[in-house]
């Protein structure tokens, strides 16, 4: 059942909006101005919306919570970068957000340019992060970064003391020596696999010559078993949606610590041809989520579905969320940015195929110039409070209306929604039902709350 979305108010200040979450006993009330929420007995819903203990207690914390949310949305400085060391990829995936010409015949970044870039990035991050033990995150991203393996491996060794490195790869080039190198240096590794069996993967992910890569990725997964810092992404399409439950079973059997069942990003037309409907996505995704919980109860071992876990964190502890797509403005240009193979800066890798979002050259212009550029401005100022239907949605800051690149290219502007509005609403409802039933911890990383602080709590 979709969230109730009438959030108009006649004057500033605390106001709670009811949300039917599809629970037998509880409804939710929220204030999207602060991302405050509470679960209330349905029989007492009316009194919770008027002057009473809940609204009175919340009113005392309203200004603090609103200030905290504003800081999260508009006060961040980047602490991470997506490094795209090559334009090339050895696969021709149907839904890729990068233009085919770049992926088939694009250029590599030279090792010298990569080193010069990391020097500049190190200086920038030191200027904004200060003297801290926390290292900025640097994720080698795609196209396929391991096509420029020599340069990135040299960079990982050269700058090990300056960055926490990760590699997001399609997995086809992860041979024994690459795995040994990356795991021995504690580099996080992300793979991509779209099907539990070959023909499902092959429906959207093949080489340029039309050859399957399914078995290569499965073998790489087997070699990573027992490593503490790896994950697998499945991009959900019309081709694999009926198999998401089997994907979860495969990942759990392979002892994958974390996976993502990602909604298709529809930035370029190729992805839109295999986009599932919201209704189909809801059914398949929640079946897979339910199966992950069954496996946890059967074995005692969790398989974290990180994109859903992030929705849970957005509700339970907004500042503890690990992914910054599900907030407005998103993390692009605020929590992180992307460096393209030609040395130019973009708010996020999703924008690299869109030249109007080029914020300038890192080595010539610098990071600050990009962050303040007209190219970045539409992304970092995108505000779901300011346009419909998001502006009147009770759960808008648990969702964030992702993705801005998708909204701009698919729906015509930054003041438009993304591709899966109803799917995100249902994820929030599902998450609130789990919280109501005291099951949320089963879907979250162990110890997720160790560094969190409760700002406000009321039990009545």
C-alpha positions, 0 to 999 in steps of 0.5 A: 500500500502506497504512502499517504502523501498529503503533507501540506501545512498552514504554518512552519513547525511540527506536524505529523502525517499518517502513513499506512504501512500495511501492518495489522496493528501499526501505522506510521506518522512522519514529518518529512521536514525532519525525517522524524517518524513514529509507529502508533497503534492504529486505534490511537492514530487520530490522537497522535496527530493532534496535541498530545504526548507524542506531538508535544515531545517531538515539538521540543526536538523539532529544531534540532532534528531539522538542523541535523537533516539539513546538515546531512543534506547540504553540509557535507564535504566529499570524502570519497572519489570514484576513479575511472582509469579507463573508458573501455569495457570488455563487456557490452551490457544492455543497460550500461550507462556509458556510451558504447563508443567509449566502452568499445574503443575509448582510452586508458588513463596513463599511470603518470596521469593517475599518479598526478591525479591521486596527488591532487586528490590527496591534497584536496581530501586533506584540506577538507577532512583534516588530520584524521585517521579516516582515509578517503575512499577511492573506488576504481570504477567502470567501464572495467577498471581491470582493463588498465590493471597495471596502472591501478595496481601500481597506484594501490601500492603507491598510495596505500597510506593515503586512501582506502581503495576498492575495485568495482569490476565485472569479475571477468579479469579477476585471475588468481594473481589479481585476487592475490594482489587485491586481497593481500592489500585489503582492497574491497572488491565488488563483482557483478552477476545478473543470473543464477544460471548462464542463460539468465546472465547472458540475456543482458551481459555478454562480451562484444563478441557475444560470448558468455561470462557467467562461469568466469564470474562464478569462479571468481566468487568461489575464489573470494570465499572467506575474504571479508571485504567483497560484494556482488551487485545484481542489476534487476531487469525484466530478464532476471526478475523471476530469478532474484530468489535464486540469486539470493540462494546462490549468494548465500551458498557462496558466502557472499557477505553483502549483495545488492539487488539494484533497481535498473538505472534508466539513464540511457535508452538501452536500460529502459528496454529491460526496465521492470514495472514497479509492481513486478519489482516489488514482488520479486524483490520482497520474495528475495528479501524474505528468502534471505531472512529464511536462510539467516534463520536456518543457518545463522549467517546473514546475507546483507542486501545492502540497498535495502539495508540502506533504506532501513538505516535512512529510517533508523539512523539517517546519518549512518546510511552507507550509500548516498543515492537515497537522499536528496540531494544525492551524494554526487558532488557532495559526499563523493565525485567521479574522475573520468579517464580523460581527467575530467570531474563529474558528480558521479560516474553515472554522469560520465556519458553526459558531457554537460555535467563535466565540471572541468579538469582535475589537474588544471582546474581542481576539485573545488572549481568542479564542486562550484561549477554550473555543471555540478550545480543542478545535482548538488542543489536538487531538492525534493522538497521543491517539486511534485510529487516528491514535495508532498510525499511523507517519506521523501527523505527516506527515498530521495527520489533517485537518481538525478541522472536518470531523472534528467535523461529519462523524465526530462529534468532534475525536478522530475522523479526517477524510474521506480517511485512506487518501488521505493515507497514500498521498500519504506513501508516494508522497512517500517513493518520490520521495525514494528515487528522488531526484526530490523536487526536481522537485515542489517550489518552486525554492529551497525549501531555501535557508533550511532547516538540516539537523538530522540526517542519516545515510547508511549 
